[in-house]
Amino acid sequence: MSNQTIKLNEHGNIDIDYYTRLASQQRSEYIALKAAALTAKVKSLFRKSFLAEKLPTLSASH
């Protein structure tokens, strides 16, 4: 276990509000990273499937 100092409130108790805000911030950052990674993965799947299909060409003879 690390030797990390615990943040205390003005009464000398563990600052629960601080740790709640910190956890919420860290959770939001983690979810944002995972959402970005998922979005990139989905986009790459669509790019691969569209590139795999040969798109029809337009004919100038009509």
Residue, then its C-alpha position, 0 to 999 in steps of 0.5 A: m500500500s502507498n504512503q499517501t496522505i488522506k485529505l481531511n475536512e475542517h473537523g479532522n474527518i476524512d473529506i468524503d465530499y472531496y473523494t466523491r468529486l474526485a471519483s466522479q471526475q475520474r469516472s467521467e474521464y474513463i467513460a469518455l476515453k472508452a466511448a472514444a475508443l468504441t466510436a473509433k472501433v465502430k468507424s473502422l468497421f464501417r470503413k473496412s466493410f465499405l472498402a471491401e465492397k466495390l462501388p458501382t461506377l457511373s457510365a457516361s454513355h447514357 
